[in-house]
Amino acid sequence: MTISHDVDRTALLHRLEQLHTAFDRRALSTWTEPLLSTPLTMQQLKVLTLVAAERDRASGRDLAETMGVSVATMSGLVDRLAEHGMVHRTDDPDDRRVRRLGVTAAGTATLRSLLSSHNTMPPPVLDRLADDDLYALVQGLSALDQVLEDISRDRANT
């Protein structure tokens, strides 16, 4: 489907949703392998994702509250993640009673392998795009990346 520049925003958003669904369907087979091969449980993956989203600001107590589990349960989940080399603990400089959690390089790699669609376009696909379309794709993805960064920064400041 070719989209002209005079199509309204609602139509564009609808088409984007259709494309996203199609990409997800095509990429599903590449997503299953990393998920099935990870040594982490679903609960551990949830905790790892929350820790990564908090960028070294998460504490066990905060995570327990977010996930609706006891602090003891969260402590066990974090212990397992630390044993797998996925998270690290550091003392909070403002309150020595609090240990902040951060994601290690191994944790980041695990999340990237699980959350990335692995739908990087192979060269034959990109080679078929006209230069103007390739430019538009890069421009659109750059704009999306900037908005996601802005949202992340806004959340960090609240």
N, C-alpha and C positions, 0 to 999 in steps of 0.2 A: 504494500500500500504506500503510495507516494502522498506525502502530506504537504499541502501548499501553506504558505505563510499566512493566509487569511482564514485558516481554520480556527474556530474558537477554542479557548483554553479547555473547556469541558471535553471536547472531542479529543484534544491532544492528551489529556490525562487518561481518558478511556483507552486510547490507543497504547499509551505507555503501560497501562495495567495489562492489556492483552499481550504485549511484547514480553513483559516481565514474567507472566505465566508461561509463555512459550519457552523462554530461556530456562526457567526453573525446571520445566518438564524435560527439556533436552539435557540439562546438567545433572539431573537426579542420580543417574548411574555413577557419575564421578564423585558425588557427595557420600554415597554409601560406604565406600571403602575406608576413608579416614574415620568415619564414625564407628564402624564395626571393628576397626583395628586399635582403637584407643583403649588404654588400660583403665581409663577413668569411668566411674559410674555417672549416671545422669545427674545426680545431686552434685557430684564433684565438678562436673562440667558447668552446672549452673553457678556454683560458687566461683569457679575460675572466671567465668564471664563477668560476674558482678565485680570481682576484684579488678579485672582489667578495665572495666568501665569507670571505676572510681580512681584510677591512676594514683596509687600509693596513698590514698586517703581512707581506704576501707579498714574497719576494725571488725574483729570477730563478733562483738556485740551488735554492731550495726547490721552486719550480714545476717545474724541470727534473727534479728527483728524483721528485716526485709523478707527473709524466706519463711518466717513463721515457725522456726525451730528453736530449741533451747540453746543456750550458749555452750553447754557441754556437747551437744550434737554438732554444733558448728565447729567447735574446737577439734573434734575428731575428723571432720571433713577437711579442715585446713591442715591438720597433721598429715593426712594421707596425701594431700596435694604437695605439701612440703617434701614428703618422702619421695614423691615422683619427680621432684625438682621443678614443679610448676609455679610455686609461689615462694616468696621470702617474707620474713617478718623483720620489722625494724621498730626500735623504740620511738614513740612519739616525743619530739623534743619539748613539747609543751606540757606533757603529762606522762611521766615515766610508768604509770600504771597501764597505759594503753599501748598495745602493739599494733602498728599499721601493717597492712598487707600489700604486697606488690607482686606483679607477675614477672617471672624470670623469662629469659630468652626462650627456654624450652616451653614455657606456658604460652608465650606469644606465638611460637611456631605451631603449637597444638591448636590454638584457637584459629589461627590463620588457615590451617589445613581443614578445619571443620567448618568455618564460617565462610570461607571463600568459595565461590561457586566453582572454582577451578575451570571456569569457563573463559579462560584467557583465549582470545581469538587466535587460532592457528594462522600462520602466514597466508595460506590460500584464501582464507576469508577476508583478511585485511587487504590482500593484494587486489581483490575484486572491487573494493570500495573506491569510488572516485575520490580525488583529492579533496574536493569540497565536502563530501560526506565524511571523510576521515577527519577533516578539520572540525566539522560540526560535532562529531562524536567526541573528540578530545575536548572541545570547548564545553559541551554539555556535561561531561563527566567531571571536568575541572570545576564547573559551577556547582555541581552536586557535592563534590568534595568540600568546597568552601562553605556551603550551607551546613553540612554535617559538622565541620570544625567549629563554626559559629555556635551551633546548638550545643556542642560539647563544652565550649568555653562559657556559654551562658549558664549551663547547669553547674559548672565548677564555681561560678561566682555567686551562686545562690545558697 
